[in-house]
């Protein structure tokens, strides 16, 4: 689909964009190629396709919600400089 320079100027005005005269022709080519691509989308057969109301799945797969203590306190505390009572031990910073 070919778009005119006058239409480009009108779109630029509505979008509050300042387009130089030298940039009108390249902009015309780009917008025309975009509109040509959009026209090609209308050729895709969509007769037997249900309209989508969302891009998300109807049902998201979830794992079971089980409360555990992790069972790996020793592994976590192995990186601690100091630990006591299965907790990180940090120096006092507020008096």
LOLUM-134173 format. One record per residue (C-alpha): x, y, z. Coordinates in nm, 3 decimals, m for minus. Example, Ala and Ser with C-alpha at 12.3 -4.5 7.8 and 13.67 -1.06 7.14 Angstrom:
<rs>
+---------+---------+---------+
|       u |       v |       w |
+---------+---------+---------+
|   1.230 |  m0.450 |   0.780 |
|   1.367 |  m0.106 |   0.714 |
+---------+---------+---------+
</rs>
This chain:
<rs>
+---------+---------+---------+
|       u |       v |       w |
+---------+---------+---------+
|   0.000 |   0.000 |   0.000 |
|   0.143 |   0.334 |  m0.102 |
|   0.117 |   0.622 |   0.144 |
|   0.145 |   0.984 |   0.030 |
|   0.378 |   1.250 |   0.165 |
|   0.074 |   1.456 |   0.263 |
|  m0.048 |   1.167 |   0.479 |
|   0.298 |   1.138 |   0.638 |
|   0.288 |   1.508 |   0.724 |
|  m0.059 |   1.471 |   0.874 |
|   0.048 |   1.171 |   1.084 |
|   0.357 |   1.361 |   1.201 |
|   0.141 |   1.660 |   1.295 |
|  m0.104 |   1.442 |   1.490 |
|   0.185 |   1.268 |   1.667 |
|   0.351 |   1.604 |   1.735 |
|   0.662 |   1.496 |   1.545 |
|   0.881 |   1.727 |   1.343 |
|   0.993 |   1.558 |   1.022 |
|   1.233 |   1.736 |   0.790 |
|   1.158 |   1.751 |   0.417 |
|   1.461 |   1.527 |   0.352 |
|   1.322 |   1.260 |   0.587 |
|   0.977 |   1.245 |   0.426 |
|   1.070 |   1.011 |   0.143 |
|   1.250 |   0.749 |   0.358 |
|   0.963 |   0.768 |   0.608 |
|   0.715 |   0.720 |   0.322 |
|   0.899 |   0.407 |   0.208 |
|   0.914 |   0.261 |   0.561 |
|   0.548 |   0.323 |   0.639 |
|   0.442 |   0.187 |   0.300 |
|   0.636 |  m0.135 |   0.361 |
|   0.478 |  m0.168 |   0.707 |
|   0.129 |  m0.124 |   0.564 |
|   0.206 |  m0.378 |   0.291 |
|   0.308 |  m0.628 |   0.558 |
|  m0.013 |  m0.560 |   0.753 |
|  m0.216 |  m0.618 |   0.436 |
|  m0.049 |  m0.959 |   0.402 |
|  m0.182 |  m1.052 |   0.746 |
|  m0.538 |  m1.023 |   0.615 |
|  m0.462 |  m1.312 |   0.378 |
|  m0.415 |  m1.555 |   0.668 |
|  m0.720 |  m1.784 |   0.699 |
|  m0.875 |  m1.727 |   1.042 |
|  m1.226 |  m1.862 |   0.982 |
|  m1.208 |  m2.157 |   1.224 |
|  m1.003 |  m1.990 |   1.495 |
|  m1.158 |  m1.889 |   1.826 |
|  m1.096 |  m1.527 |   1.929 |
|  m0.855 |  m1.491 |   2.220 |
|  m0.939 |  m1.284 |   2.524 |
|  m0.593 |  m1.323 |   2.676 |
|  m0.252 |  m1.458 |   2.585 |
|  m0.231 |  m1.648 |   2.913 |
|  m0.323 |  m2.012 |   2.944 |
|  m0.665 |  m2.089 |   3.093 |
|  m0.503 |  m2.311 |   3.350 |
|  m0.148 |  m2.253 |   3.461 |
|   0.033 |  m2.569 |   3.571 |
|   0.111 |  m2.545 |   3.942 |
|   0.313 |  m2.757 |   4.176 |
|   0.157 |  m2.877 |   4.500 |
|   0.186 |  m2.628 |   4.784 |
|   0.372 |  m2.818 |   5.056 |
|   0.531 |  m2.649 |   5.357 |
|   0.879 |  m2.783 |   5.429 |
|   1.170 |  m2.664 |   5.635 |
|   1.401 |  m2.713 |   5.340 |
|   1.604 |  m2.971 |   5.524 |
|   1.932 |  m2.817 |   5.418 |
|   2.030 |  m2.583 |   5.703 |
|   2.381 |  m2.732 |   5.714 |
|   2.432 |  m2.663 |   5.342 |
|   2.309 |  m2.305 |   5.376 |
|   2.516 |  m2.233 |   5.686 |
|   2.831 |  m2.385 |   5.534 |
|   2.892 |  m2.050 |   5.359 |
|   2.841 |  m1.842 |   5.674 |
|   3.151 |  m1.693 |   5.840 |
|   2.991 |  m1.763 |   6.181 |
|   2.674 |  m1.945 |   6.284 |
|   2.497 |  m2.031 |   6.607 |
|   2.177 |  m2.227 |   6.676 |
|   2.136 |  m2.302 |   6.303 |
|   2.131 |  m1.928 |   6.219 |
|   2.376 |  m1.679 |   6.073 |
|   2.571 |  m1.498 |   6.341 |
|   2.639 |  m1.136 |   6.255 |
|   2.819 |  m0.861 |   6.447 |
|   2.613 |  m0.604 |   6.635 |
|   2.580 |  m0.286 |   6.431 |
|   2.337 |  m0.080 |   6.645 |
|   2.413 |   0.010 |   7.004 |
+---------+---------+---------+
</rs>
